[in-house]
Amino acid sequence: MTDSPPQRRRSLASIATIVAIATLISKVAGLVRQQAIAAEFGVGPEVDAYNFAYVIPSFLFILLGGVNGPFHSSVVSVLAKHPKQDAAALIETINTLVGVLLLILTAGLILAADPLINLLAPGVSANVHAMAVEQLRIMAPLAFFSGLIGIGFGTLVASDQYWLPSISPLLSSLTVIIGVLCLSNQVGPAVMAWGTLAGGVLQWFAQIPAQWGSGMGTLRLRFDFKRPGVQELATLMGPATLSSGMLLISVAISLFLPLNSLKAPLLP
């Protein structure tokens, strides 16, 4: 009994160390990615178009696919209440449900890319607008993969695997770096969007072997939406996603409005 608290502290310290090291590596890779983009394209219309196009996919990736995001936290909370033998069927069912909804969202982003860029980047040149629309359509599937990644993070943490959720953002940076350095001449500015999409797909694929090995489900589709735990998980995900989304939107607005107010002409 007296040994339990030290063991618990060592366990928490080990987890914190893993997360800290993996996060640091991922952040450094993100910095290198930005340097690679700047070295190849400089500061110009190509990078502007990519930044405009990446606003929505980035928002969804942070909201749905982020560590400690609503999907991740909800999955961890619900799995802690159910026997491990029920985890695979529960995760497969929620993946199916969320996947269908996010496929619809992905299709909406592709179809509405033009008006969305008009909203996000009013007044830009026709060239920047066209490039941004193209790149948003390329990155639109990140809406689908972000949800699956967030659920995967929750299943990995529930099975005491912390390294992969923390280090996987490195994969997104690596695909962009490799694409920019090796394929820019062949693909052009769209290589940034393709690299970003490839990074999201790779993050999802990297989770699959770990989930299978932990008995946390496969790629099987399940439509048993009345299964115990599914409704509980969906109920948690909805409000958590809404509240987290409102927080991110409020932060973005608070940053966006002061910048635009500086550009506005002074009243006489």
Secondary structure, 3 states (H helix, E strand, C coil): CCCHHHHHHHHHHHHHHHHHHHHHHHHHHHHHHHHHHHHHHCCCHHHHHHHHHHHHHHHHHHHHHCCCCHHHHHHHHHHCCCCHHHHHHHHHHHHHHHHHHHHHHHHHHHHCHHHHHHHHCCCCCHHHHHHHHHHHHHHCCHHHHHHHHHHHHHHHHHCCCCHHHHHCHHHHHHHHHHHHHHHHHHHHHHHHHHHHHHHHHHHHHHHHHHHHHCCCCCCCCCCCCCCCCHHHHHHHHHHHHHHHHHHHHHHHHHHHHHHHHHHCCCCC
